[in-house]
């Protein structure tokens, strides 16, 4: 196409010049235009009855006239209707007469028959930085197209792509394409997936299965064979779930794909306290049936092993589906952050304006260790602030067993009470995905996101193996913990050991019951708070049960239990039943093996066998015509197999053993692309601003004029208004009064100035509005020392 700097500069078209093909014709005249400083285009061509091009006319891009503006008003029967005005465009054509006429002769050779070289406009100077903007000389090479497509898969912006390619090309002046050209190329690539997006995604999953034998995916179609819900999980996540699947966080996030399907990941925590994925799904809606299908599918793929605890938001559909699928075997807890958020929205000004209520309200939730203490402190606090008859708080108290930490401290939660890990994962997905992401791009980018999670886990494994963290003291428990725990858990336990320095022990019942309290008692911020903890000891079994249930809740001994164990001289220093395997460096050793290569005992072996059988059933269910042929054959042979197994297992040489027919897998099923979802979170891409946000934003604003935090800005500052009226108001009024006394008309300027004194601020507010984006976060207390 365009000369890239290697062309000869003495190219000059002449009548009679010959060219081998139409491509050579275009390249020649375009090269001449690049050297001269103008852009070209094809104006007309003649094709004979045999479909062969005979004549071709090349002209300057400024030939002809620019299009006239369309009328913004058109007449109708009822009158004139105003249309949306078009974008104003500058004129780019100047009726230039320069052209070059080519004709193909019988011998197949193209010849110049006539031409005109003179232009009526200024030519672009002979500098690459200017000429690269000429339209016929803009192009993206195949090498750069490939590079752009690869960078697009990494979710890199068009500007960043140009910067990268410019550095490789020696500067932007060597690039013959703009940011818009990059975006247009990416759009053309994405259009290739139109109508086959979901099938391209499933093909990617099938390729993953060839690499990872334990990779699983399943699609639930609707009655029109349109993909409704899509679930997938890689093999390493399935294996990691067997080790770290005791606590699950499930939440949905929105605007991650162009179909607005909510993204629903299953998130857990590994032995380094890092977030890990245990599968994910894209669903069409957030109904009970949808979540029911998803939970059943996920539970079947995970070998039927149910988590001990699952955290969700307050979605009633999730709650109903969990009750049906998990059937009470899993403790369902609601994220406390969402509960407090709703309380903040419903209480409105009462939540933030009543001095001390918010802090004490959250403290009651966080530092009431027992159920009895929580209920007593709750009623006492509401009565103190005269909030005991509030309807929303009464509703919260009725459902307290779903969200209050005091009710599930004996359930293992890995130290979590909110969906913060899922929220952080959702925030990370916003970096990789957007509202225009196709399903295929979503799957490929999510795989990269999962690989990054594995890489971070591998890096921490190496650090745990290669580095020895420093000891705080020579305490035997500290030395033992450093050997058995990962670095992150060791740091957590080290912090608890540090806290024992500020605590002291009082014996209540010898070798049975002890009281732990602060060595220095400070003033108690709230009268109901009890700084002491009761620890019950069993020396025979080497157990220490603390009132705060720190080990049951977090899986790591609390500072109170550690202090009492040291005080009574309990041996061993760190009993084995207090060392959870999920917090040790080798906790993920089996996760790196294939499911069939793992060594199991007892119930684990049963789960793996059931999982292996489920995988074979999944293969049958993924075949076409599953509701007829494959289903009927599967049921028939499975019934025969059940009868055989009921009568005992036959030997290899048993002639009566039934022979099962082999059903060959046909072409994979194809699905239509899903419609745009209309679920609650996809309709509004912007976050809803609660009244509490608006109130707090006003409350925290500092006026730049009076420097007071009273919720106003300089434009509405009362002090500024008073100052302006004092300096200008009296003078303006006196001038108008003088004119009225002399019965002279008040000028328009005087009237407008008088009116603007009272109306300008409101007008500005209507145009600009107020910045109410700031909001105070609902921070949860992390240390009980704040209560003193």
Buried (B, 14 or more C-beta within 10 A) or exposed (E): BBBEEEBEEEBEBEEEBEBEEBEEBBBBBBBBBBBBBBBBBBBEEEEEEEEEBBBBBBBBBBBBEEEEEEEEEEEEEEEEEEEEEEEEEEEEBBEBBBBBBBBBEEEEEBBBBEBEEEBEBEEBEEEBEEBBEBEBBBBBBEEBBEBBEEBBEEBBEBEEBBEBBBEEBEEBBBBBBBEEBBBBBBEEBBEEBEEBBBBBBBBBBEEBBEEBEBBBBBBBBBEEEBBBBBBBBBBBBBBBBBBBBBBBBBBBBBBBBBBBBBBBBBBBBBBBBBBBBBBBBBBBBBBBEBBBBBBEBBBBBBBEBBBBBBBBBBBEBBBBBBEEBBEEEBBBBBBBBBBBBBBBBBBBEBBBEBEEBBBBBBBBBBBBBBBEBBBBBBEBBBEBBEBBEBEBBEEBBEEBEBBBBBBBBEBBBBBBBBBBBBBEBBEBBEEBBBEEBBBBBBBBBBBEBBEEBBEBBEEBBEBBEEEEEEBEEEBEBBEBBBEBBBBBBBEBBBEBBEBBEEBEBEEEEEEEEBBBBBEEEEEEEBEBBBBEBBBBBEBEEBBBEBBBBBBBBBBBBBBBBBBBBBBBEBEEBBBEEBBBEBBBBEBBEBBEEEBEEBEBEEEBEEBBEBBEEBBEEBEBEBBBEBEEEBBEBBEEBEEEEEEBEEEEEEEEEEEEEEEEEEBEEEEEBEBBBBBEBEBEBBEEEEEEEBBBBBBBBBBEBEBEBBEEEEBBBEBBBEBBBEEEEEEEBEEBEEBBEEEEEEEEEEEEEBEEBBEEBEEEBEEEEEEEEBEBEEBBEBEBBEEBEEBB
